[in-house]
Every structure is written in C-alpha cells, then in structure tokens.
Amino acid sequence: MYLSVFMIKNNYGKFCNVANVLVEDEIVSTYIWILQCLIKATNNITPKAFCTDSEPGLINTTAHVFPTTPYFYCFFHIWQNITKHLKTELVNVKTANDNFIENIIDEPQITLASLLNNIETSNIIKI
C-alpha cells in the first residue's frame, strides 16, 4: 500500500499536514477520489499551487482536478533522483557531511548544470 501525505503552507509560512491517505494503488482514479475528498473537506478551496514528486498519476490528476493551479516538482525529490541516477558521476562531488545541500549555507553548492557538464545528454532518461 502507498501513503500519500498532503500538506499546506499556511499564511504564516508554516507547513501543516492536512491529510494522510493509505491507498492500494497510485493511479489517476485513486488520486481523483483523494483530491475530490480534499476539495469537499475544505469547502471547495482550490490550492494556489501544487507541489509534489514526479508521480505520473498525481500529475495527470492535478491537471484534471485543478486545471488553473500551477504545478511544481519538489526540489527534494528532484535531488534524490539526481543522486540516484547519476551516482557514478557524483562520486567526485563533495558535500559537507552528506547533509541536505539546501541546508549547507557556507559550502559551495552544486548546480544541475555542473552535474550534467560531462554527461552525454542521450544518456539522460528524465529530469
């Protein structure tokens, strides 16, 4: 089973958990049901933006249920995919104590462009 966690950013800039859903699959019809339940529970409030990992079922559903809401990919999940798929290229890249790169203020930060400099673009499957 899959756990879907839905959070909001309130007017004070704080993130709050508004829903946790345990489902058997990650298909469009399941996500439509989840988002329709959220709409009903919030009295038809439409989000100003929607940010998630790159789950195809949720991406398609978001465009269907919230057609005017801008959709964004989560930087944390993008970074996880970069490190997973470019592991051999990242061997020579140094981060401070394997912390999240976003939390390292005084260290030089790695950009996507610098990671892709020596990679044949035909080997890139998905960004």
N, C-alpha and C positions, 0 to 999 in steps of 0.2 A: 504494500500500500504506500501511497505517497502523501506527504504532508505539505499542504500549501499554507503558507503564512502570509497574511495580508496586514500591512502596516500603513499608517498615515503619518504625515508630518503636520503637526498642529500649528496654530497661529503663533506659538512661542518658539518654533523651530525644533521642537522635541518630537521624536518618533514614538508612536503608540501602537501597540498590537490591537487590531480590531477584530480579527477573525483567524481561526485556525481550522483547516478543513482536512480531514483524512479521507482520501478517495482511493478507489481501486485502479484508476487509470488517469492518464494525462491527455485526454482527447478533447476536441472542441466542445462537444455536447456537455461534457462534465464541467468545463470551465464556464460555459454559458449559464449553466444552472447555478454555479457558485457566484458569478457576478450578478445574476438576477436576484439571488438571495441577498447579496450585499446592497444592491440598489433598494430593494424592499425594506431592508433593515435600517437604511439611512434616510428613508423618506425621499427617495429619488434624487439624492445628491450625486452629481456627476463629478468625478475627480478632475482637478485642473491639469494633472499629468499622471502618467502611469509608468512605473519603472520596474523592471523585472529581469530575470536571467533570460537566456535565449531559448526558452521553451516554446517550440513551434505552435502547440495547441493553444497556449495562452496568448501568443502574439496574434494569431488569427482571430481569437475570441475578442480580444481587446478592440481590434479594429471594427469588429461587428457590433459589439455592445456599446462601445464608447467611440463612435466614428469621429467626433470632433476633438477628442482628447489626445494630446501629443504623447507619443510612446518613446521611452528611453530604455537603453540597456544599462544594467547595473555595472559600474566600474569594477567592483569587487569580483563579480563573475567573469568579466572580460579578462581581468588579470589572472584569475585561476585558469582560464582556458589558454591564455598565452603561455603561462608557465608549464602547463600540462603538454601542450602540443609543440612547444619549442624548447623542451627540456635540454636537448643536446646543445642547442645554440646558447642556452643560458648558463652553461657550466662556467664560463669565464666571466659572467656578470656578477658583481659583488653587491649584496645588500647588507645592511647593518643587522647582524644577528637574526636574519630571516624574519624580521618584523614586517608588518604590512608597510609597503612602500609609502602609502599615503600618510602614515604616522611618523615618518622619518623626516623631520624638518631640516636638520642641519646636514644631511647627507645628500650627495648628488643623486638626482632621481633619474630613472631610466624612462625614456620615451619609447613609444611604439615604433617610431621611425628608426631609432637607433637599434632596436631589436631586429628590425627587418632589413637593415642595411646589407648584410651578407647572405641573405636568403633568396633563393631563386623563387620568384613570385608564382611560378607554375606549381610549386610545392604547397602553396597556401590553399587550404581547403575552405576555410571560413574565418572571417574576422567578425 
